[in-house]
């Protein structure tokens, strides 16, 4: 089975056509997809896929153990209400309810990810690949922005790279909970330390060996060994730098898109501009290594 690769932009991303991800994929093809993913900066788009939930999970397992799978680390308890009832590996993003009524049980999390972040960065082993299947998309809107943190790091001055090299940052779900979740939804046990981790500000990619920034506004609370003003100033500089247009792309979904991104070297931002147009996405999230 062969496929065609088309670059999306000079800074990030490739589109793969000619593959049906619902079919059995052998190890050699998985290796080719992985290499293409890495060479594309950690972002692949597979258009016009018609995956079942089970096929989505099967494909995703090729890229690491999945959060929520039997015997693996679960996502934080606060989002458990948004997981697929039969497949805890699937995190559902949707503005719909199960019965279609305004006050019905949510089919998934509405307005998820409407801020720059890297998935599950508050875990000691944060996410590697996130793989999203666009099941239902709005007629307009609902795009996702991605920024290349490897390119952002490379563009820094040598002096700034030297300053950042020894630094470590605290990442805490409490930051996300305070800014993105209604208080009654938050499970208090999620705020007691299990969803808090300290990571290097600059991490080395385990597969490519490239360095990238590894801080994000969604979960990074502060830098170790700095006072609050110093920490806020330096983080703000890095956030503004990383999200410059030259490091970013904007993906507009088509029906059936499967989008696979590497949280080890990208941030993303879901644009919530589609009102009450139906939108339903299913996402798996692979568990990565401890950042170094």
MIPA-313118 format. One record per atom (N, C-alpha, C): residue number from 0; atom name; x, y, z. Coordinates in steps of 0.05 Angstrom, whole numbers. Layout:
PT pos site     px     py     pz
PT NUM   CA      X      Y      Z
...
This chain:
PT pos site     px     py     pz
PT   0    N     17    -24      0
PT   0   CA      0      0      0
PT   0    C     18     25      0
PT   1    N     13     42    -19
PT   1   CA     29     67    -21
PT   1    C     12     91    -16
PT   2    N     25    114    -11
PT   2   CA     10    138     -6
PT   2    C     25    162    -18
PT   3    N     10    184    -20
PT   3   CA     21    209    -31
PT   3    C     23    229     -9
PT   4    N     45    244     -9
PT   4   CA     50    265     12
PT   4    C     51    292     -2
PT   5    N     35    311      8
PT   5   CA     36    339     -1
PT   5    C     41    357     23
PT   6    N     62    374     21
PT   6   CA     68    392     42
PT   6    C     45    412     46
PT   7    N     39    419     71
PT   7   CA     18    438     76
PT   7    C     29    466     77
PT   8    N     52    470     91
PT   8   CA     64    496     92
PT   8    C     94    492     96
PT   9    N    111    512     91
PT   9   CA    139    509     95
PT   9    C    147    503    124
PT  10    N    131    513    143
PT  10   CA    139    510    171
PT  10    C    128    485    184
PT  11    N    106    473    173
PT  11   CA     93    452    188
PT  11    C     72    438    171
PT  12    N     71    412    173
PT  12   CA     48    397    164
PT  12    C     51    384    137
PT  13    N     38    360    134
PT  13   CA     35    347    108
PT  13    C      9    333    107
PT  14    N     -2    330     83
PT  14   CA    -27    316     78
PT  14    C    -21    290     64
PT  15    N    -32    268     75
PT  15   CA    -27    242     63
PT  15    C    -53    232     50
PT  16    N    -51    225     25
PT  16   CA    -74    214     10
PT  16    C    -67    186      0
PT  17    N    -87    171     -7
PT  17   CA    -83    144    -17
PT  17    C    -83    122      4
PT  18    N    -89    129     29
PT  18   CA    -90    110     50
PT  18    C   -118    108     62
PT  19    N   -127     84     68
PT  19   CA   -151     79     83
PT  19    C   -143     69    111
PT  20    N   -145     87    130
PT  20   CA   -136     80    157
PT  20    C   -153     59    171
PT  21    N   -176     53    159
PT  21   CA   -193     32    170
PT  21    C   -184      4    163
PT  22    N   -165      2    144
PT  22   CA   -154    -24    136
PT  22    C   -131    -31    154
PT  23    N   -124    -57    154
PT  23   CA   -101    -66    170
PT  23    C    -76    -54    158
PT  24    N    -59    -43    176
PT  24   CA    -35    -30    167
PT  24    C    -11    -45    179
PT  25    N      7    -53    163
PT  25   CA     31    -69    172
PT  25    C     52    -51    184
PT  26    N     72    -64    196
PT  26   CA     93    -50    210
PT  26    C    109    -32    191
PT  27    N    115    -41    167
PT  27   CA    130    -25    148
PT  27    C    116      1    141
PT  28    N     90     -1    137
PT  28   CA     74     23    130
PT  28    C     72     42    154
PT  29    N     69     30    178
PT  29   CA     68     47    202
PT  29    C     94     62    205
PT  30    N    117     49    199
PT  30   CA    143     63    201
PT  30    C    145     85    180
PT  31    N    134     81    156
PT  31   CA    134    103    136
PT  31    C    117    126    145
PT  32    N     93    120    156
PT  32   CA     76    142    166
PT  32    C     90    157    188
PT  33    N    102    142    207
PT  33   CA    115    156    229
PT  33    C    138    173    219
PT  34    N    154    164    200
PT  34   CA    176    180    190
PT  34    C    165    205    175
PT  35    N    144    202    160
PT  35   CA    132    225    147
PT  35    C    122    245    167
PT  36    N    110    236    188
PT  36   CA    100    253    210
PT  36    C    122    269    222
PT  37    N    144    255    228
PT  37   CA    167    269    241
PT  37    C    179    290    221
PT  38    N    182    282    196
PT  38   CA    193    300    176
PT  38    C    175    324    171
PT  39    N    149    321    176
PT  39   CA    130    343    171
PT  39    C    128    361    196
PT  40    N    146    357    215
PT  40   CA    145    374    239
PT  40    C    125    364    260
PT  41    N    113    341    256
PT  41   CA     94    330    276
PT  41    C     65    335    270
PT  42    N     58    340    245
PT  42   CA     30    345    238
PT  42    C     23    331    211
PT  43    N      4    312    212
PT  43   CA     -6    299    188
PT  43    C    -36    302    187
PT  44    N    -46    305    162
PT  44   CA    -75    305    157
PT  44    C    -81    282    137
PT  45    N   -100    265    145
PT  45   CA   -109    243    127
PT  45    C   -138    250    120
PT  46    N   -143    260     96
PT  46   CA   -171    269     89
PT  46    C   -189    245     82
PT  47    N   -215    250     84
PT  47   CA   -236    232     74
PT  47    C   -234    204     86
PT  48    N   -230    202    112
PT  48   CA   -230    176    125
PT  48    C   -258    170    136
PT  49    N   -265    145    136
PT  49   CA   -291    136    146
PT  49    C   -287    115    168
PT  50    N   -272    123    188
PT  50   CA   -265    104    210
PT  50    C   -288     99    229
PT  51    N   -291     74    238
PT  51   CA   -307     69    261
PT  51    C   -290     76    286
PT  52    N   -303     78    309
PT  52   CA   -288     84    333
PT  52    C   -267     63    338
PT  53    N   -274     38    334
PT  53   CA   -255     16    339
PT  53    C   -231     18    320
PT  54    N   -236     25    295
PT  54   CA   -214     28    275
PT  54    C   -196     51    283
PT  55    N   -208     72    293
PT  55   CA   -193     95    302
PT  55    C   -173     87    324
PT  56    N   -183     72    343
PT  56   CA   -167     62    366
PT  56    C   -145     44    356
PT  57    N   -152     25    338
PT  57   CA   -132      6    327
PT  57    C   -109     21    313
PT  58    N   -116     41    297
PT  58   CA    -95     56    283
PT  58    C    -78     71    304
PT  59    N    -91     83    323
PT  59   CA    -76     99    343
PT  59    C    -56     83    359
PT  60    N    -63     58    365
PT  60   CA    -45     41    381
PT  60    C    -17     37    368
PT  61    N    -15     42    342
PT  61   CA     11     39    329
PT  61    C     30     61    339
PT  62    N     20     82    352
PT  62   CA     37    105    359
PT  62    C     40    107    389
PT  63    N     35     86    403
PT  63   CA     40     86    432
PT  63    C     16     77    448
PT  64    N     21     71    474
PT  64   CA     -2     64    491
PT  64    C    -20     89    494
PT  65    N    -46     84    497
PT  65   CA    -65    105    497
PT  65    C    -75    112    526
PT  66    N    -77    138    532
PT  66   CA    -90    146    557
PT  66    C   -118    133    557
PT  67    N   -125    121    580
PT  67   CA   -151    110    584
PT  67    C   -154     81    576
PT  68    N   -135     70    562
PT  68   CA   -137     42    554
PT  68    C   -134     25    579
PT  69    N   -145      0    578
PT  69   CA   -143    -17    602
PT  69    C   -114    -21    610
PT  70    N   -109    -16    636
PT  70   CA    -82    -18    647
PT  70    C    -64      5    643
PT  71    N    -73     26    628
PT  71   CA    -57     50    624
PT  71    C    -67     73    640
PT  72    N    -51     94    641
PT  72   CA    -58    118    656
PT  72    C    -83    131    644
PT  73    N   -103    137    661
PT  73   CA   -127    151    651
PT  73    C   -122    181    648
PT  74    N   -139    194    633
PT  74   CA   -139    223    633
PT  74    C   -150    232    660
PT  75    N   -148    258    666
PT  75   CA   -158    268    692
PT  75    C   -188    262    695
PT  76    N   -197    257    719
PT  76   CA   -224    249    725
PT  76    C   -244    270    716
PT  77    N   -236    295    716
PT  77   CA   -254    317    708
PT  77    C   -266    313    680
PT  78    N   -250    301    662
PT  78   CA   -260    298    635
PT  78    C   -273    271    630
PT  79    N   -276    254    651
PT  79   CA   -287    228    647
PT  79    C   -315    228    636
PT  80    N   -330    249    642
PT  80   CA   -358    251    631
PT  80    C   -358    255    601
PT  81    N   -335    262    589
PT  81   CA   -334    267    560
PT  81    C   -322    243    545
PT  82    N   -314    222    560
PT  82   CA   -303    199    546
PT  82    C   -325    182    534
PT  83    N   -318    167    513
PT  83   CA   -337    149    500
PT  83    C   -346    128    520
PT  84    N   -372    123    523
PT  84   CA   -382    104    543
PT  84    C   -371     76    540
PT  85    N   -365     68    516
PT  85   CA   -355     41    511
PT  85    C   -325     39    505
PT  86    N   -313     62    501
PT  86   CA   -284     63    493
PT  86    C   -270     85    509
PT  87    N   -260     80    532
PT  87   CA   -248    101    548
PT  87    C   -223    114    536
PT  88    N   -213    102    514
PT  88   CA   -190    114    500
PT  88    C   -199    138    484
PT  89    N   -225    141    480
PT  89   CA   -235    163    463
PT  89    C   -246    186    479
PT  90    N   -233    209    475
PT  90   CA   -243    234    487
PT  90    C   -259    248    466
PT  91    N   -284    255    473
PT  91   CA   -303    266    454
PT  91    C   -305    297    457
PT  92    N   -304    310    435
PT  92   CA   -306    340    434
PT  92    C   -331    346    417
PT  93    N   -351    359    430
PT  93   CA   -376    364    416
PT  93    C   -392    385    430
PT  94    N   -408    400    414
PT  94   CA   -427    419    425
PT  94    C   -455    407    424
PT  95    N   -458    381    419
PT  95   CA   -483    368    419
PT  95    C   -489    353    445
PT  96    N   -514    347    449
PT  96   CA   -522    330    472
PT  96    C   -532    303    461
PT  97    N   -533    283    479
PT  97   CA   -540    256    471
PT  97    C   -569    255    460
PT  98    N   -587    270    471
PT  98   CA   -615    269    462
PT  98    C   -623    293    445
PT  99    N   -604    311    440
PT  99   CA   -610    334    423
PT  99    C   -623    356    438
PT 100    N   -629    353    464
PT 100   CA   -642    374    479
PT 100    C   -621    393    491
PT 101    N   -628    418    494
PT 101   CA   -608    438    504
PT 101    C   -597    431    531
PT 102    N   -614    419    549
PT 102   CA   -604    412    576
PT 102    C   -598    383    579
PT 103    N   -593    369    556
PT 103   CA   -587    340    557
PT 103    C   -558    335    564
PT 104    N   -552    309    568
PT 104   CA   -525    300    574
PT 104    C   -507    307    551
PT 105    N   -484    320    557
PT 105   CA   -466    327    535
PT 105    C   -455    303    521
PT 106    N   -454    304    494
PT 106   CA   -442    282    479
PT 106    C   -412    283    480
PT 107    N   -401    306    485
PT 107   CA   -373    311    488
PT 107    C   -368    338    500
PT 108    N   -343    346    502
PT 108   CA   -338    372    515
PT 108    C   -341    394    494
PT 109    N   -359    413    500
PT 109   CA   -363    436    483
PT 109    C   -341    456    488
PT 110    N   -331    469    467
PT 110   CA   -311    490    470
PT 110    C   -285    481    481
PT 111    N   -278    455    476
PT 111   CA   -253    444    486
PT 111    C   -229    456    471
PT 112    N   -208    461    487
PT 112   CA   -182    469    474
PT 112    C   -181    497    462
PT 113    N   -198    515    472
PT 113   CA   -198    542    461
PT 113    C   -177    560    473
PT 114    N   -153    550    473
PT 114   CA   -130    565    484
PT 114    C   -105    550    474
PT 115    N    -83    563    473
PT 115   CA    -58    550    464
PT 115    C    -49    530    486
PT 116    N    -44    505    477
PT 116   CA    -36    485    497
PT 116    C    -23    461    483
PT 117    N    -11    444    498
PT 117   CA     -2    418    490
PT 117    C    -17    398    507
PT 118    N    -28    377    495
PT 118   CA    -46    359    510
PT 118    C    -32    345    533
PT 119    N    -45    346    555
PT 119   CA    -37    330    579
PT 119    C     -9    337    589
PT 120    N      0    362    585
PT 120   CA     27    369    592
PT 120    C     31    369    622
PT 121    N     10    366    638
PT 121   CA     12    366    667
PT 121    C     17    338    678
PT 122    N     20    318    661
PT 122   CA     27    291    670
PT 122    C     58    288    669
PT 123    N     68    269    686
PT 123   CA     97    264    685
PT 123    C    105    252    659
PT 124    N     87    237    646
PT 124   CA     92    228    619
PT 124    C     69    240    602
PT 125    N     74    264    591
PT 125   CA     53    278    576
PT 125    C     48    264    549
PT 126    N     30    275    534
PT 126   CA     21    263    509
PT 126    C     43    264    488
PT 127    N     44    244    471
PT 127   CA     59    244    446
PT 127    C     39    251    424
PT 128    N     30    230    410
PT 128   CA     11    236    388
PT 128    C    -18    239    398
PT 129    N    -31    259    389
PT 129   CA    -61    261    391
PT 129    C    -71    256    363
PT 130    N    -92    240    361
PT 130   CA   -103    233    335
PT 130    C   -133    238    335
PT 131    N   -142    258    320
PT 131   CA   -169    268    321
PT 131    C   -184    261    295
PT 132    N   -208    250    298
PT 132   CA   -225    243    275
PT 132    C   -248    263    274
PT 133    N   -250    277    252
PT 133   CA   -272    297    248
PT 133    C   -297    282    238
PT 134    N   -314    274    257
PT 134   CA   -338    259    249
PT 134    C   -360    277    238
PT 135    N   -366    299    252
PT 135   CA   -386    318    243
PT 135    C   -373    346    245
PT 136    N   -374    361    223
PT 136   CA   -361    387    224
PT 136    C   -381    409    216
PT 137    N   -378    433    226
PT 137   CA   -396    455    218
PT 137    C   -391    463    189
PT 138    N   -411    476    178
PT 138   CA   -408    486    150
PT 138    C   -386    506    148
PT 139    N   -382    522    168
PT 139   CA   -360    541    169
PT 139    C   -350    543    197
PT 140    N   -324    549    200
PT 140   CA   -312    552    227
PT 140    C   -303    526    238
PT 141    N   -294    527    264
PT 141   CA   -285    504    278
PT 141    C   -257    495    270
PT 142    N   -241    513    261
PT 142   CA   -213    506    253
PT 142    C   -196    502    278
PT 143    N   -172    491    273
PT 143   CA   -152    488    294
PT 143    C   -126    501    285
PT 144    N   -114    517    302
PT 144   CA    -88    529    297
PT 144    C    -66    511    309
PT 145    N    -44    508    296
PT 145   CA    -21    493    306
PT 145    C      4    511    304
PT 146    N     22    509    323
PT 146   CA     47    524    321
PT 146    C     70    505    326
PT 147    N     92    509    312
PT 147   CA    115    492    312
PT 147    C    135    502    333
PT 148    N    137    488    355
PT 148   CA    154    497    377
PT 148    C    183    491    372
PT 149    N    189    473    353
PT 149   CA    217    469    345
PT 149    C    227    492    329
PT 150    N    210    501    310
PT 150   CA    218    525    294
PT 150    C    220    550    311
PT 151    N    202    552    331
PT 151   CA    202    575    349
PT 151    C    228    575    365
PT 152    N    236    552    375
PT 152   CA    262    550    390
PT 152    C    285    557    372
PT 153    N    286    546    348
PT 153   CA    308    551    330
PT 153    C    312    580    324
PT 154    N    290    596    324
PT 154   CA    292    624    317
PT 154    C    301    642    340
PT 155    N    304    631    364
PT 155   CA    314    646    386
PT 155    C    344    652    383
PT 156    N    352    673    396
PT 156   CA    381    680    396
PT 156    C    396    659    412
PT 157    N    422    656    406
PT 157   CA    439    638    421
PT 157    C    439    645    451
PT 158    N    438    671    457
PT 158   CA    438    680    485
PT 158    C    413    670    499
PT 159    N    390    673    486
PT 159   CA    365    664    498
PT 159    C    365    634    502
PT 160    N    376    619    482
PT 160   CA    377    590    485
PT 160    C    394    582    509
PT 161    N    416    597    513
PT 161   CA    433    591    536
PT 161    C    418    597    563
PT 162    N    403    618    563
PT 162   CA    387    625    587
PT 162    C    367    603    593
PT 163    N    354    593    572
PT 163   CA    332    574    576
PT 163    C    342    546    582
PT 164    N    366    539    574
PT 164   CA    375    511    575
PT 164    C    372    497    602
PT 165    N    378    511    624
PT 165   CA    375    496    650
PT 165    C    348    499    663
PT 166    N    329    514    651
PT 166   CA    305    521    665
PT 166    C    284    499    664
PT 167    N    268    499    685
PT 167   CA    246    479    687
PT 167    C    220    494    694
PT 168    N    198    484    685
PT 168   CA    172    497    688
PT 168    C    152    478    701
PT 169    N    135    490    717
PT 169   CA    114    475    730
PT 169    C     89    475    712
PT 170    N     78    451    708
PT 170   CA     53    448    692
PT 170    C     32    436    710
PT 171    N      8    448    711
PT 171   CA    -12    440    731
PT 171    C    -40    441    718
PT 172    N    -55    419    721
PT 172   CA    -82    419    712
PT 172    C    -99    440    725
PT 173    N    -91    448    749
PT 173   CA   -106    469    764
PT 173    C   -108    495    747
PT 174    N    -87    500    731
PT 174   CA    -87    524    714
PT 174    C   -109    521    693
PT 175    N   -111    497    680
PT 175   CA   -132    493    661
PT 175    C   -159    493    674
PT 176    N   -161    480    697
PT 176   CA   -187    479    711
PT 176    C   -198    506    717
PT 177    N   -180    524    726
PT 177   CA   -189    551    734
PT 177    C   -198    568    710
PT 178    N   -186    563    687
PT 178   CA   -191    580    664
PT 178    C   -211    568    643
PT 179    N   -214    541    644
PT 179   CA   -229    528    622
PT 179    C   -253    511    631
PT 180    N   -256    506    657
PT 180   CA   -278    489    666
PT 180    C   -295    504    687
PT 181    N   -321    500    685
PT 181   CA   -339    511    706
PT 181    C   -332    496    732
PT 182    N   -332    511    754
PT 182   CA   -323    499    779
PT 182    C   -338    474    787
PT 183    N   -365    472    783
PT 183   CA   -378    447    791
PT 183    C   -369    422    776
PT 184    N   -357    426    752
PT 184   CA   -349    403    736
PT 184    C   -322    392    746
PT 185    N   -306    408    758
PT 185   CA   -279    400    766
PT 185    C   -280    380    789
PT 186    N   -266    357    786
PT 186   CA   -263    338    807
PT 186    C   -240    346    825
PT 187    N   -246    350    851
PT 187   CA   -225    361    869
PT 187    C   -200    344    870
PT 188    N   -203    318    868
PT 188   CA   -179    301    869
PT 188    C   -159    307    847
PT 189    N   -169    318    825
PT 189   CA   -152    325    802
PT 189    C   -133    348    809
PT 190    N   -138    362    831
PT 190   CA   -123    385    838
PT 190    C   -103    380    861
PT 191    N    -99    354    868
PT 191   CA    -83    347    891
PT 191    C    -55    337    885
PT 192    N    -46    342    860
PT 192   CA    -18    336    854
PT 192    C    -13    315    833
PT 193    N    -32    297    829
PT 193   CA    -28    276    808
PT 193    C    -27    287    780
PT 194    N    -38    311    777
PT 194   CA    -39    324    751
PT 194    C    -21    349    752
PT 195    N      2    346    763
PT 195   CA     22    368    765
PT 195    C     49    356    760
PT 196    N     64    368    742
PT 196   CA     91    358    735
PT 196    C    109    381    728
PT 197    N    135    376    733
PT 197   CA    156    395    726
PT 197    C    172    385    703
PT 198    N    173    401    682
PT 198   CA    186    393    657
PT 198    C    207    413    649
PT 199    N    227    405    633
PT 199   CA    246    425    622
PT 199    C    232    445    603
PT 200    N    241    469    604
PT 200   CA    230    490    586
PT 200    C    237    483    557
PT 201    N    260    472    553
PT 201   CA    269    463    527
PT 201    C    272    433    528
PT 202    N    257    418    512
PT 202   CA    259    389    512
PT 202    C    272    380    486
PT 203    N    284    356    488
PT 203   CA    296    344    465
PT 203    C    278    321    455
PT 204    N    270    322    430
PT 204   CA    251    303    420
PT 204    C    264    275    420
PT 205    N    250    255    431
PT 205   CA    261    229    435
PT 205    C    267    214    408
PT 206    N    253    223    387
PT 206   CA    257    209    361
PT 206    C    274    225    342
PT 207    N    272    251    341
PT 207   CA    287    267    321
PT 207    C    312    279    333
PT 208    N    313    281    360
PT 208   CA    336    294    372
PT 208    C    336    324    371
PT 209    N    315    335    359
PT 209   CA    313    364    357
PT 209    C    302    377    383
PT 210    N    311    401    388
PT 210   CA    302    416    412
PT 210    C    278    433    406
PT 211    N    260    435    425
PT 211   CA    237    452    421
PT 211    C    229    464    448
PT 212    N    214    486    447
PT 212   CA    203    497    472
PT 212    C    181    478    482
PT 213    N    179    476    509
PT 213   CA    159    459    520
PT 213    C    145    473    544
PT 214    N    133    495    537
PT 214   CA    117    510    556
PT 214    C     92    518    541
PT 215    N     70    522    555
PT 215   CA     45    530    541
PT 215    C     27    545    560
PT 216    N     11    564    550
PT 216   CA     -6    581    568
PT 216    C    -27    565    582
PT 217    N    -35    542    571
PT 217   CA    -57    527    583
PT 217    C    -50    513    609
PT 218    N    -25    503    612
PT 218   CA    -19    488    636
PT 218    C      6    498    650
PT 219    N     23    513    638
PT 219   CA     48    522    651
PT 219    C     42    545    670
PT 220    N     47    541    695
PT 220   CA     40    561    715
PT 220    C     63    580    721
PT 221    N     87    569    723
PT 221   CA    110    586    729
PT 221    C    136    571    725
PT 222    N    158    586    724
PT 222   CA    185    575    723
PT 222    C    196    571    750
PT 223    N    210    549    754
PT 223   CA    223    545    780
PT 223    C    246    566    784
PT 224    N    248    573    810
PT 224   CA    271    590    819
PT 224    C    270    619    808
PT 225    N    247    628    799
PT 225   CA    243    656    791
PT 225    C    221    667    809
PT 226    N    222    693    814
PT 226   CA    199    705    828
PT 226    C    176    708    807
PT 227    N    152    714    817
PT 227   CA    129    712    800
PT 227    C    130    732    777
PT 228    N    140    756    782
PT 228   CA    142    776    760
PT 228    C    162    767    739
PT 229    N    185    757    747
PT 229   CA    205    748    728
PT 229    C    194    724    711
PT 230    N    182    705    725
PT 230   CA    171    682    711
PT 230    C    150    690    691
PT 231    N    131    707    699
PT 231   CA    110    716    681
PT 231    C    121    730    657
PT 232    N    141    747    661
PT 232   CA    153    762    639
PT 232    C    166    744    618
PT 233    N    181    725    628
PT 233   CA    196    707    610
PT 233    C    176    688    595
PT 234    N    157    677    610
PT 234   CA    137    660    597
PT 234    C    121    675    576
PT 235    N    113    700    583
PT 235   CA     98    716    564
PT 235    C    114    721    538
PT 236    N    139    726    541
PT 236   CA    157    730    518
PT 236    C    157    705    501
PT 237    N    160    682    514
PT 237   CA    161    656    499
PT 237    C    135    650    485
PT 238    N    113    655    499
PT 238   CA     86    649    487
PT 238    C     81    667    463
PT 239    N     88    693    465
PT 239   CA     83    711    443
PT 239    C    102    704    420
PT 240    N    126    696    426
PT 240   CA    145    688    405
PT 240    C    135    663    390
PT 241    N    127    643    405
PT 241   CA    120    617    393
PT 241    C     95    618    375
PT 242    N     77    637    382
PT 242   CA     52    639    366
PT 242    C     53    660    345
PT 243    N     76    669    337
PT 243   CA     79    687    314
PT 243    C     69    672    289
PT 244    N     56    686    270
PT 244   CA     45    673    247
PT 244    C     64    656    231
PT 245    N     90    663    231
PT 245   CA    109    648    215
PT 245    C    114    620    226
PT 246    N    106    615    251
PT 246   CA    110    588    263
PT 246    C     83    572    263
PT 247    N     62    583    252
PT 247   CA     35    572    255
PT 247    C     22    565    229
PT 248    N      3    546    230
PT 248   CA    -15    542    208
PT 248    C    -43    540    220
PT 249    N    -63    542    202
PT 249   CA    -91    540    210
PT 249    C   -104    518    193
PT 250    N   -114    497    206
PT 250   CA   -126    475    192
PT 250    C   -156    478    192
PT 251    N   -168    478    167
PT 251   CA   -197    478    164
PT 251    C   -206    450    157
PT 252    N   -223    439    173
PT 252   CA   -231    411    171
PT 252    C   -249    406    147
PT 253    N   -246    382    135
PT 253   CA   -266    372    117
PT 253    C   -276    346    129
PT 254    N   -300    338    121
PT 254   CA   -313    314    133
PT 254    C   -294    290    131
PT 255    N   -290    277    154
PT 255   CA   -274    253    155
PT 255    C   -245    257    160
PT 256    N   -235    281    161
PT 256   CA   -207    286    166
PT 256    C   -198    271    191
PT 257    N   -174    259    189
PT 257   CA   -160    249    213
PT 257    C   -135    266    215
PT 258    N   -132    280    237
PT 258   CA   -109    298    241
PT 258    C    -92    287    265
PT 259    N    -67    284    260
PT 259   CA    -48    272    279
PT 259    C    -26    292    285
PT 260    N    -24    300    310
PT 260   CA     -4    320    317
PT 260    C     13    310    340
PT 261    N     37    321    342
PT 261   CA     57    313    362
PT 261    C     59    334    384
PT 262    N     48    327    407
PT 262   CA     47    346    429
PT 262    C     75    351    441
PT 263    N     94    336    433
PT 263   CA    122    340    443
PT 263    C    135    364    431
PT 264    N    124    373    408
PT 264   CA    137    396    394
PT 264    C    117    415    381
PT 265    N     91    412    387
PT 265   CA     71    430    377
PT 265    C     53    440    400
PT 266    N     42    464    396
PT 266   CA     18    473    411
PT 266    C     -5    475    391
PT 267    N    -29    475    402
PT 267   CA    -52    478    384
PT 267    C    -74    494    399
PT 268    N    -93    505    383
PT 268   CA   -114    522    393
PT 268    C   -139    517    376
PT 269    N   -160    508    389
PT 269   CA   -186    503    375
PT 269    C   -202    529    374
PT 270    N   -210    537    350
PT 270   CA   -224    562    347
PT 270    C   -254    557    350
PT 271    N   -265    570    370
PT 271   CA   -294    566    377
PT 271    C   -310    589    365
PT 272    N   -315    586    339
PT 272   CA   -329    608    324
PT 272    C   -353    598    308
PT 273    N   -363    574    314
PT 273   CA   -383    561    298
PT 273    C   -411    560    311
PT 274    N   -414    574    334
PT 274   CA   -440    576    346
PT 274    C   -453    550    352
PT 275    N   -478    546    344
PT 275   CA   -492    522    350
PT 275    C   -492    502    326
PT 276    N   -475    507    306
PT 276   CA   -472    488    284
PT 276    C   -461    461    296
PT 277    N   -472    439    289
PT 277   CA   -463    413    301
PT 277    C   -434    408    295
PT 278    N   -419    399    315
PT 278   CA   -391    392    312
PT 278    C   -386    369    331
PT 279    N   -375    347    321
PT 279   CA   -369    323    338
PT 279    C   -342    311    329
PT 280    N   -323    310    347
PT 280   CA   -297    299    342
PT 280    C   -290    277    362
PT 281    N   -275    257    354
PT 281   CA   -265    237    372
PT 281    C   -235    237    371
PT 282    N   -223    236    395
PT 282   CA   -193    239    397
PT 282    C   -182    217    414
PT 283    N   -160    205    405
PT 283   CA   -143    188    421
PT 283    C   -118    203    428
PT 284    N   -105    195    450
PT 284   CA    -81    209    459
PT 284    C    -61    188    468
PT 285    N    -38    188    455
PT 285   CA    -17    169    462
PT 285    C      0    179    484
PT 286    N      8    162    502
PT 286   CA     25    169    525
PT 286    C     54    171    515
PT 287    N     67    193    521
PT 287   CA     94    197    512
PT 287    C    114    190    534
PT 288    N    139    197    530
PT 288   CA    160    192    549
PT 288    C    163    216    568
PT 289    N    179    212    589
PT 289   CA    185    234    607
PT 289    C    203    254    592
PT 290    N    195    279    591
PT 290   CA    211    299    576
PT 290    C    239    302    587
PT 291    N    258    304    569
PT 291   CA    286    309    577
PT 291    C    297    332    560
